[in-house]
């Protein structure tokens, strides 16, 4: 008489063990999705941004005519690069200290203006009118040949 195979000895998974495995692995994935952001927060990356001690711009010095300005990226952050009416090249951080709006150079008035709330800065970055509470951060500008190199002061 043929004997019935024992289900526990069978190489196939039983329905109950398959459901247990599925629930266990989904629980493990759920725990991982909660713990991963916490671990990424607790263990910061080794370098979050490039060193900004000295940064070479892709803009040539001749690309900035007198009494004009432009926004250029410096390590992922906007910088206002401008040339005064007398030809001096300057750079300031381009984020308003009030609400982080991007500022712009106004050639007609020879000042720096934030359009969000009508904040005004002088050419050295000092807040002179409007709601900005602090001055802009000045950057040191060095021209090496045609290359512009910025450095934090």
C-alpha contacts under 8 A as a table, 3 or more apart, distances in Angstrom:
res1	aa1	res2	aa2	distance
5	X	9	X	7.68
5	X	10	X	7.42
6	X	9	X	5.41
6	X	10	X	6.53
7	X	10	X	5.13
7	X	14	X	7.72
10	X	13	X	7.59
13	X	17	X	6.24
13	X	18	X	6.14
14	X	17	X	5.39
14	X	18	X	6.21
15	X	18	X	5.17
15	X	19	X	6.25
16	X	19	X	5.25
16	X	20	X	6.16
17	X	20	X	4.96
17	X	21	X	6.08
18	X	21	X	5.12
18	X	22	X	6.18
19	X	22	X	5.00
19	X	23	X	6.11
20	X	23	X	5.22
20	X	24	X	6.02
21	X	24	X	5.12
21	X	25	X	6.09
22	X	25	X	5.33
22	X	26	X	6.15
23	X	26	X	5.18
23	X	27	X	6.12
24	X	27	X	5.12
24	X	28	X	6.26
25	X	28	X	4.95
25	X	29	X	6.21
26	X	29	X	5.05
26	X	30	X	6.13
27	X	30	X	5.07
27	X	31	X	6.24
28	X	31	X	5.21
28	X	32	X	6.19
29	X	32	X	5.02
29	X	33	X	6.21
30	X	33	X	5.19
30	X	34	X	6.51
31	X	34	X	5.27
31	X	35	X	6.17
32	X	35	X	5.08
32	X	36	X	5.79
33	X	36	X	5.56
33	X	37	X	7.39
34	X	37	X	6.54
34	X	38	X	7.21
35	X	38	X	5.22
35	X	39	X	6.12
36	X	39	X	5.17
36	X	40	X	6.15
37	X	40	X	5.00
37	X	41	X	6.13
38	X	41	X	5.11
38	X	42	X	6.23
39	X	42	X	5.04
39	X	43	X	5.96
40	X	43	X	5.28
40	X	44	X	6.24
41	X	44	X	6.00
45	X	48	X	5.98
47	X	50	X	7.12
49	X	75	X	6.93
50	X	75	X	6.31
51	X	54	X	7.28
52	X	55	X	5.98
52	X	74	X	7.94
52	X	75	X	6.92
52	X	151	X	7.00
52	X	152	X	7.05
53	X	151	X	5.43
53	X	152	X	5.87
54	X	149	X	6.67
54	X	150	X	5.71
54	X	151	X	4.55
54	X	152	X	7.20
55	X	74	X	6.87
55	X	75	X	7.75
55	X	149	X	5.54
55	X	150	X	5.20
55	X	151	X	6.36
56	X	147	X	7.13
56	X	148	X	5.93
56	X	149	X	4.35
56	X	150	X	6.31
57	X	60	X	7.77
57	X	72	X	7.74
57	X	73	X	7.88
57	X	74	X	7.24
57	X	147	X	7.10
57	X	148	X	5.65
57	X	149	X	6.15
57	X	150	X	7.50
58	X	147	X	7.69
58	X	148	X	7.80
59	X	63	X	6.58
59	X	147	X	7.10
59	X	148	X	6.77
60	X	63	X	5.31
60	X	64	X	7.54
60	X	146	X	5.27
60	X	147	X	5.38
60	X	148	X	6.33
61	X	64	X	5.92
61	X	143	X	7.05
61	X	146	X	5.35
61	X	147	X	6.33
61	X	148	X	6.15
62	X	65	X	6.63
62	X	146	X	7.09
64	X	68	X	6.55
64	X	69	X	6.74
64	X	70	X	7.77
64	X	82	X	6.85
64	X	83	X	6.45
65	X	68	X	5.92
65	X	83	X	6.59
65	X	87	X	7.99
66	X	83	X	5.12
66	X	84	X	5.79
66	X	85	X	5.25
66	X	86	X	6.96
66	X	87	X	5.27
66	X	88	X	7.99
67	X	82	X	7.34
67	X	83	X	5.44
67	X	84	X	4.75
67	X	85	X	4.34
67	X	86	X	7.71
67	X	87	X	7.44
67	X	107	X	5.57
67	X	110	X	7.38
68	X	82	X	5.65
68	X	83	X	5.67
68	X	84	X	7.01
68	X	105	X	6.98
68	X	106	X	7.72
68	X	107	X	5.90
69	X	80	X	6.81
69	X	81	X	5.57
69	X	82	X	3.80
69	X	83	X	6.24
69	X	104	X	7.52
69	X	105	X	5.51
69	X	106	X	7.99
69	X	107	X	7.94
70	X	80	X	5.82
70	X	81	X	5.45
70	X	82	X	6.23
70	X	104	X	7.56
70	X	105	X	7.44
71	X	78	X	6.19
71	X	79	X	5.53
71	X	80	X	4.69
71	X	81	X	6.15
71	X	94	X	7.27
71	X	104	X	7.69
72	X	78	X	5.72
72	X	79	X	5.29
72	X	80	X	6.44
72	X	81	X	6.82
73	X	76	X	5.61
73	X	77	X	5.43
73	X	78	X	4.67
73	X	79	X	5.95
74	X	77	X	5.24
74	X	78	X	6.12
74	X	79	X	6.36
78	X	93	X	6.55
78	X	94	X	5.38
78	X	95	X	7.14
78	X	102	X	7.79
79	X	91	X	6.69
79	X	92	X	5.84
79	X	93	X	4.60
79	X	94	X	4.66
79	X	95	X	7.89
80	X	91	X	5.51
80	X	92	X	5.26
80	X	93	X	5.95
80	X	94	X	5.00
80	X	103	X	7.60
80	X	104	X	7.07
80	X	105	X	7.64
81	X	89	X	7.38
81	X	90	X	5.93
81	X	91	X	4.47
81	X	92	X	6.74
82	X	89	X	5.87
82	X	90	X	5.50
82	X	91	X	6.31
82	X	105	X	7.18
83	X	86	X	7.89
83	X	87	X	5.63
83	X	88	X	5.37
83	X	89	X	4.37
83	X	90	X	6.13
84	X	87	X	5.21
84	X	88	X	5.30
84	X	89	X	6.56
84	X	90	X	7.67
84	X	110	X	7.51
85	X	88	X	7.56
85	X	110	X	7.83
89	X	141	X	6.97
90	X	139	X	7.49
90	X	140	X	7.44
90	X	141	X	6.12
91	X	138	X	6.25
91	X	139	X	5.32
91	X	140	X	6.96
91	X	141	X	6.54
91	X	150	X	7.74
92	X	125	X	6.75
92	X	136	X	6.28
92	X	137	X	5.60
92	X	138	X	4.54
92	X	139	X	5.53
93	X	136	X	5.92
93	X	137	X	5.41
93	X	138	X	6.62
93	X	139	X	7.44
94	X	102	X	5.43
94	X	103	X	5.30
94	X	104	X	7.42
94	X	136	X	7.55
95	X	100	X	4.80
95	X	101	X	5.48
95	X	102	X	4.80
95	X	103	X	6.07
95	X	136	X	7.54
96	X	99	X	6.15
96	X	100	X	4.68
96	X	101	X	5.20
96	X	102	X	6.07
96	X	103	X	6.05
96	X	114	X	6.54
96	X	132	X	6.85
96	X	136	X	7.04
97	X	100	X	5.83
97	X	132	X	5.43
97	X	133	X	6.37
97	X	134	X	5.84
97	X	135	X	6.98
97	X	136	X	6.79
98	X	101	X	7.74
98	X	131	X	6.37
98	X	132	X	4.47
98	X	133	X	6.20
98	X	134	X	7.81
101	X	114	X	6.80
101	X	115	X	7.82
101	X	116	X	6.50
102	X	114	X	6.64
103	X	112	X	6.58
103	X	113	X	5.50
103	X	114	X	4.51
103	X	115	X	7.03
104	X	112	X	5.57
104	X	113	X	5.40
104	X	114	X	6.50
105	X	110	X	7.23
105	X	111	X	6.05
105	X	112	X	4.57
105	X	113	X	6.33
106	X	109	X	5.72
106	X	110	X	5.58
106	X	111	X	5.50
106	X	112	X	5.91
106	X	113	X	6.74
107	X	110	X	4.82
107	X	111	X	7.06
110	X	122	X	7.88
110	X	123	X	7.26
111	X	120	X	7.04
111	X	121	X	6.13
111	X	122	X	5.12
111	X	123	X	5.67
112	X	120	X	5.78
112	X	121	X	4.97
112	X	122	X	6.07
112	X	123	X	6.59
112	X	125	X	7.52
113	X	118	X	6.77
113	X	119	X	5.82
113	X	120	X	4.63
113	X	121	X	6.27
114	X	117	X	6.54
114	X	118	X	5.49
114	X	119	X	4.94
114	X	120	X	6.29
115	X	118	X	5.16
115	X	119	X	7.03
116	X	119	X	7.62
117	X	130	X	7.04
117	X	131	X	7.05
118	X	129	X	7.97
118	X	130	X	5.92
118	X	131	X	7.84
119	X	127	X	7.60
119	X	128	X	7.91
119	X	129	X	5.62
119	X	130	X	4.17
119	X	131	X	5.87
119	X	132	X	6.02
120	X	127	X	6.03
120	X	128	X	5.74
120	X	129	X	5.00
120	X	130	X	6.22
120	X	132	X	7.92
121	X	124	X	7.63
121	X	125	X	5.31
121	X	126	X	5.22
121	X	127	X	4.32
121	X	128	X	5.32
121	X	129	X	6.99
121	X	135	X	7.42
122	X	125	X	5.34
122	X	126	X	5.50
122	X	127	X	6.62
122	X	128	X	6.60
123	X	126	X	7.46
124	X	138	X	7.17
125	X	135	X	5.41
125	X	136	X	4.78
125	X	137	X	6.87
125	X	138	X	6.75
126	X	134	X	7.40
126	X	135	X	4.41
126	X	136	X	6.46
127	X	130	X	7.90
127	X	132	X	6.33
127	X	133	X	7.29
127	X	134	X	6.34
127	X	135	X	5.05
127	X	136	X	7.60
129	X	132	X	7.58
132	X	135	X	7.53
138	X	152	X	7.37
138	X	153	X	6.73
139	X	150	X	6.28
139	X	151	X	5.68
139	X	152	X	4.95
139	X	153	X	5.59
140	X	150	X	5.58
140	X	151	X	5.01
140	X	152	X	6.09
140	X	153	X	5.88
141	X	148	X	6.89
141	X	149	X	5.98
141	X	150	X	4.85
141	X	151	X	6.66
142	X	148	X	5.91
142	X	149	X	5.12
142	X	150	X	6.31
143	X	146	X	6.49
143	X	147	X	5.67
143	X	148	X	4.71
143	X	149	X	6.20
144	X	147	X	5.16
144	X	148	X	6.40
144	X	149	X	7.35
